[in-house]
Every structure is written in structure tokens, then in C-alpha cells.
Amino acid sequence: MEDAGEAARTAAGLDDVLLDVKLSVPELPLRLVSRAPLIEAARSSGAPSVGITAPAGYGKSTLLAQWAQAEDRPVGWVSLDRLDDDSSALLVLLASAYARAVPDQQGVVADVSGLGVSPLGRAAPRLAAALSRSPEPFVLMVDDLHELHSSACHDVLSVVISGVPVGSQLVSASRVEQPHLARLRASGTVLDVLGPDLALDVTGAEQIFSAAQVPLTRDQAMRVTERTEGWAAGLHLAAMIARDTKQDVSSISGDDRYVADYLYRESLSQQDEATQRFLRRTAVLDRLCGSLCDALSGDTDGQDRLLALEGSNSFLLPLDRRREWYRYHPLYREFLLGELRRVEPEVVAKLHLRAADWFDANESSAMALEHLLNTPERDRCVQIATQLVLPTYSAGQMSTVGRWLSALGDSAIEEHPPLAVLAAWMDVLGGDPLGAQRWAAVAEAAEYDWVPMDGTASFESARAMLRAVMCPAGPAAMMRDADLAMAQEPPWSPWRDTAVVGAAEAHLLMGDVERAAALFAESSTAGAELGNTDTIVNAQAELALLAMEHGSWDEAAERVALALAVVEEHRMYDYAVSVLAFAAAARLGLHDGDLGEVDRQLTRAMRARPSCTYALPYLAVRSRLQLASVFWARGDQTSARHLLREIDDVLQRRPDLGVLVDQVARLRARINSSERTTAGRPPLSPAELRLLPYLQTHLTIGEIGERLFVSRNTVSSQVASIYRKLGVTSRSDAVRQVISIGLLGS
């Protein structure tokens, strides 16, 4: 029979419970050394950014928790872990914490989420803007920032901090130097709290020993404080050793960080063998609860053990008020993991496997995968990853998908062809044509006779749909591939709409408009039933353009409205298939004489077009063809000709695109024969648009080049081109202008 905590967890969903734990201020022990002077100094500094940076054991988390409890402003809290090293996931966590602190700001969480949303170009500026307009001062606290290693996370954090208004603060704690602080110090908007600031004095030592019920004279307190250099963890350890071994306080040393494991071992040795085994084995967990510990130990007393350990062990920390979830102090966990590898190395993989089974049973597949990656169970890892890739990508967490694929390794993906197909899809939709071609080639060379775990009817069908969308051999081959998939994917298949829309695009390229329209309508209906947003946007945009060609402008308006409603609801502003919807909306606005709407939709389309590459050749060309025609009608031949050059780049790689090739030729002839005067500056190129979001950071030209994997000279040339096209001379002016015209931010 499950306990009340388990019942609540089942009702709420384990992932929701774990998110709640991340966003909750941890409970503090009753007797702690007060950090009030430090807290007051930081609060009164007025610095919008406070960085607490010190090695493990200096009380950073305790300081944050005490501050949160003493704060009279609303507090948002985020406890990071190694699984949050994804810029999109980080922004969702920060937005969620802010929304908890300021409840009428709930909409900001949805605004930073979305399918294919640009973390740096859209989500981070959007969150910064929301913070800057906060109806009341707030404090946003971010613990364990050292868990974030990707440069993308620190880039978006620096943008978010720029939005913290006067009277509010973002406080971050880390074991290592915080990159975003180094870039902000020059502006004088940062308060640093470092290890020496956190070092405890004699009074602090006396309080720690008193809490441990160990007598301590003033002289002894001075000596032990000097030996430990005020290191909070060292003082706690010294007090525990003195209490448990009755050792003379004067003989205890905690100043050498390398003897910490000895001190921990002394505390561990005081426990009975069963408790020692429990501590060692549960150290593989980032967070602990009773039933999860039982799954690892095979016992049934996990919750009782946790409660008992909390009362006797200073290194087990409660994470919620219900005393259901805990974590070990990071130093203590590191020690326990070392002990586990020393005493029972053969059980480490088994423990991760048991944890994976528990998370799987509790419907948290992502956490199950994280533990499975620490085991030899590569087949199971691949199976779960195959199930998770698309939903995780759809949640905007592309970095997490990339980390999983990297952890599995190329060989594991190559040995499981359905995963190679999914990896190719990620690159197709993410605007990486070279990556898409690489994984498509792996899939083409592979054989696979089992039913894939991604929901497709067969590997043959999955591969055919990928071939169809990439259209490497022209519309006739595309139609054969789409027909094969349509024949295999039943009406209830989650991939049925993808097969149908591929067939619709093939018929459109072949010039069979009537059949294409019927298939687009079918795919849109199937997409709505399945909840697949891509297909709805794609199909409705194509149907709108077909209606315009037949002069059915009322129908076209309805189709455009349907496509844009899905884009808005799911924040698909930076997504490949959205470009055609924006182009259709611009053309509709031109017909209606609404030039403001034309310009707005042109901006949205031009901003999103870098994601629409020759990996989606028919959409890349058709979108640019529509945009070029609208620019030409608006008298902007410069932009129209630029888009034609981009079309030529696609056609060089995908020359056989059926009737689209003739349509491009007709528009080119019309533009070339026109006597209109070229107007306007050239638009920003896709490469320049990819660089643009980095101008709002404090990154140097060289650092931007490292982010984009291009040379410093290339970045310099692109920045100069951006300045020239915008008519500005500085980064700040460029950022202000692109925000004002909608190329950056929300």
C-alpha cells in the first residue's frame, strides 16, 4: 500500500513534484550560524546582481536560504543540478521561479517556452523584459550555478540579469567563477561575496560546537577557527568528531581540505553497517525519497532512515516541508560516492539500474534515462532515448537531446537506425543541413527489421518520411517515399500526418494542385487530432497560398488565421515551418492594403528564415519566393534580389524541385525586367541573423566566434556588415535598433 507522499506524487506526476522541489526554498535546521550581517550588506548594496562564489562547504546554500527566509520582497528560488545544463531548460526554470514570486506573471513561463524558440534571440530578452516591468521588487535566487557548464546557459543568464530592475536582485551561488559576473563587473552592477567573506569567526565556531553539544572554551574556539580558516564544513566536521569520539578539541584539525574524507570517514564509522551501506548506495541519487531509497536497498524502511539521519547527520538536507525529499551535502555525497567505489564498485551500475526502474515505473522516463546512461544497458538507453527525442525537442530542450545523443555516442546511434533517423529530423528542423545529411546517410545504409520505438509503423516508413522531407532526388522520388509511408502508417499513427503532408508537398511540386489541396486538408485534420503543430502550420499556410492563387481571399484569410493561431499558442516564432505562414500572412496583408501588417509579418519571416534551410528545400524555396514577391511589390528590389540569391543557393543543392523552379524563373524575369529603382538596404543574411543575438551579450568578437564555430575575422566582417545595413556604429545602437524593428527579443 503506497504512503500519502507516494499517493500525492502519483497524482501530481513525479516530474511536477521534482520541479516543485527545485523551485522551493530548502528547509533550514533550527540552529545555524546567522548570516544576517552579510545578508543585510548584500540587500542594502542595491546591486542588481549578487554573486556568491566559494568552494564547497562555505555555507553558500545556507546563506541563500537564510536570506530567502528573512526577505520581505517576493522570492523566487531555483536549485540547479547537472540535468539543467540546457539554456532553454534554464530559462523555463528562471521564469517559473519568477512567476512563483510574482503570481500575476504566470504568462512569462509560456513566453520563454516553445517549439524551436531561440533561447538567446527571443526567450532570454523576453524574460529580461518581463523582469524589467515587474509590478513589484523581487529577489531571484539561483543555487549551485556551477552545475551549468555550457556557454549558452551563461550567455542567456547575462541577458536575463540585464533586465533586473532597480530595487530587485538576482543572487547566484557557485563553487567556481561565474562567467556572467566577470562581464558585468566593469559596469559596477555586481556585488561579490567570496570565500573570505563567508569564513566563520570565533563566535560562529562557538555556535557550531554548542549546537553539537560539545563544550568549547574561547581559546579552543580561536584555535579550531584558525586551523579550519573559518571553513564552515570543517568546523561542523570538527564538532562532530569531538562529539562522537570524545577527542580533545585542540587535537582536531580541519584546515587541510584533503583530510575532509578522513573526517567524513570518522563520522561514517560511527554508524552501523546497515546505515553505512544505505548512505553509500543512495549517494548515486541527486535527490532522495523513501520509496526511491527502498528501490535501491531492497528494504522498506527508507523514509524512517531518512528521518533518523536528518536528526543525527548534518549532511542530509531536507528539500521540502513535508520531509519527503532530501539531498546530501555536495561534499558528503562526493565522499560517499568515493566510499561506494572503494567498498562496492560492483554495485554502482546495479544501483543506477534500480533507480532507472523506479523512475520508469513512476513515469519519469527522462530521469530513468539519466541513470541508465551510467550503466552498460545501451539497448535500453537507446530505446528510451528514441521515445524521448521528439517530445524533448518539442519542449525546446535541444541541448538536452544533444547531450543524450552525445552520451550514447555515434556508434550506438549508428547501431540503432531509428535513432539516426530522429537525429536527422532534429537537424532538419533545427536548421543544420550538414548534420541532417550525415544522419540521413547513416539511415540509408542501415537495415532494421524491428518496429521502432518512436511510434512509426516501420523503419522503412520512418526512413521514407525523412527522405521525402529532405527531397534529395526530386518530387517523383519524394512522392514514392511519401506514398510508401502513407501506405504503412495507419490513421492512429502519430506519424500519419507527417506522411500525408509529405505526399501533399510532392503533388504540389508535380503541379497536381487539386490532389495536393486535398492531402493538405487531410494532414491538417490528422495533425489537429494528434496534437502535431508542425503539420497544421505547414498545411494551413500552403492551403492559404493556394486559395490566394484562385482569388479566394476570404478562405485564405481563414487559413492564415488558423496557422498563425497555432504559431502564437506554441510560440513557434523561430521555427522552420513557420516561415511560410508568416510569408502567407504578409501576402494577405498586401492584398488587404494593411502595410503595417505586411511589414510585421515580413520581419517575422525574415527573422525565422535561417532555420529554413535546404534540408527542407521545398519550404526554403517557396517561403523565400513568396517573401521576394512581397518585397518586390513593396518596391524593395534589394531584399527581393537577396532572397533570389538565397533561393539559388538552395537550388544548387536541390536542383529538382518541380514547378517551383519555373515559378522562381518567372519572378526573376519580372524583377529583372522592372524599371523600378532599387530601394532599401540589403536585409541581414541568415549568418548575420544567427550572430545578432550575441551582440546583446558582453562576449568579445573572439568569444562570439567560438560560439558560432567561425573565425574571429568572419565575425568581424559580419558585425561590420550588420552595422552597415542597420546604419549604426556600435553594438548598443545595433541592439536597440533590431529590438525596435522586431529582429531581436519578443
Sequence and secondary structure as in RCSB ss.txt:
>XXXX:A:sequence
MEDAGEAARTAAGLDDVLLDVKLSVPELPLRLVSRAPLIEAARSSGAPSVGITAPAGYGKSTLLAQWAQAEDRPV
GWVSLDRLDDDSSALLVLLASAYARAVPDQQGVVADVSGLGVSPLGRAAPRLAAALSRSPEPFVLMVDDLHELHS
SACHDVLSVVISGVPVGSQLVSASRVEQPHLARLRASGTVLDVLGPDLALDVTGAEQIFSAAQVPLTRDQAMRVT
ERTEGWAAGLHLAAMIARDTKQDVSSISGDDRYVADYLYRESLSQQDEATQRFLRRTAVLDRLCGSLCDALSGDT
DGQDRLLALEGSNSFLLPLDRRREWYRYHPLYREFLLGELRRVEPEVVAKLHLRAADWFDANESSAMALEHLLNT
PERDRCVQIATQLVLPTYSAGQMSTVGRWLSALGDSAIEEHPPLAVLAAWMDVLGGDPLGAQRWAAVAEAAEYDW
VPMDGTASFESARAMLRAVMCPAGPAAMMRDADLAMAQEPPWSPWRDTAVVGAAEAHLLMGDVERAAALFAESST
AGAELGNTDTIVNAQAELALLAMEHGSWDEAAERVALALAVVEEHRMYDYAVSVLAFAAAARLGLHDGDLGEVDR
QLTRAMRARPSCTYALPYLAVRSRLQLASVFWARGDQTSARHLLREIDDVLQRRPDLGVLVDQVARLRARINSSE
RTTAGRPPLSPAELRLLPYLQTHLTIGEIGERLFVSRNTVSSQVASIYRKLGVTSRSDAVRQVISIGLLGS
>XXXX:A:secstr
   HHHHHHHHH HHHHHHHHHTS     SS    HHHHHHHHHT  SEEEEE  TTS HHHHHHHHHHH SS E
EEEE  GGG SHHHHHHHHHHHHHHHSGGGTHHHHHH  TT  IIIIIHHHHHHHHHT SS  EEEEE GGG   
HHHHHHHHHHHTT  TT EEEEEESS  HHHHHHGGGT EEEEEHHHH   HHHHHHHHHHTT    HHHHHHHH
HHHTT HHHHHHHHHHHHHH   GGG     GGGHHHHHHHHHHTS HHHHHHHHHHTT SSB HHHHHHHHS S
 HHHHHHHHHHH TTEEE STTS  EEE HHHHHHHHHHHHHH GGGHHHHHHHHHHHHHHTT HHHHHHHHTTS
S HHHHHHHHHHHHHHHHHTT HHHHHHHHHHH HHHHHHSHHHHHHHHHHHHHHT HHHHHHHHHHHHT    S
  TTS S HHHHHHHHHHHH TT HHHHHHHHHHHHHHS TT TTHHHHHHHHHHHHHHHT HHHHHHHHHHHHH
HHHHHT HHHHHHHHHHHHHHHHHTT HHHHHHHHHHHHHHHHHTT TT TTHHHHHHHHHHHHHHHT HHHHHH
HHHHHHHHGGGS TTSHHHHHHHHHHHHHHHHHTT HHHHHHHHHHHHHHHHH    THHHHHHHHHHHHHHH  
    S     HHHHHHGGGGGS   HHHHHHHHTS HHHHHHHHHHHHHHHT SSHHHHHHHHHHHTSS  
